[in-house]
Amino acid sequence: GSPAPAGGGSPSTATPSPPPPTIVASPGTADEQEEEEEDSSGDATLPATYVEMAVRLPLSLLDFTSEKQNGFRQGVASVADVTLDEVAITAVREVAARRFSANSRRLLASSVEVDFWVAASSLANAQRIAAKLDVASLNTALAAQDLPAAEIVRAASVQGGSQSGGEDSGGLAAKTAA
């Protein structure tokens, strides 16, 4: 037989490994996402200056495969005129949109919200990139990657650089020991 622990072990060693932080699936309610304390998202280090944006694609979480995510990054890179390495997806969330059909039956159509950033070499470069990332240009590039048209959830915004903001850490240095 297979050895199954009967519960005699200490609770500190029996903790399951947490799911990867980049994909958050929320089939129904978005209210149950309060355990997002540690946001160690993404495989790329956040650059000093970057453009941040979020879009919604009419795909399910399962349909937004790593191949499609790569195509998404390539589409964004071509619009922003940067290399693929300078585009990073930071989060993918499935959102259910309730729609009503003509005969008033409720349909559940799922889509994904994609948070991403584009690295910039300077503040001026970041502003140029942000200006390029409009819905028409983005959708033309996504169509070339066989991806559906995106809807902008959060418009491109410049982060970091030498903006007179005072918030240069951006909440990334929130590793205070309790």
Salt bridges, closest charged atoms under 4 A:
GLU113 OE2 - ARG56 NH2 2.64
GLU113 OE1 - ARG93 NH2 3.05
ASP115 OD2 - ARG93 NH1 2.92
GLU151 OE2 - ARG56 NH1 3.21
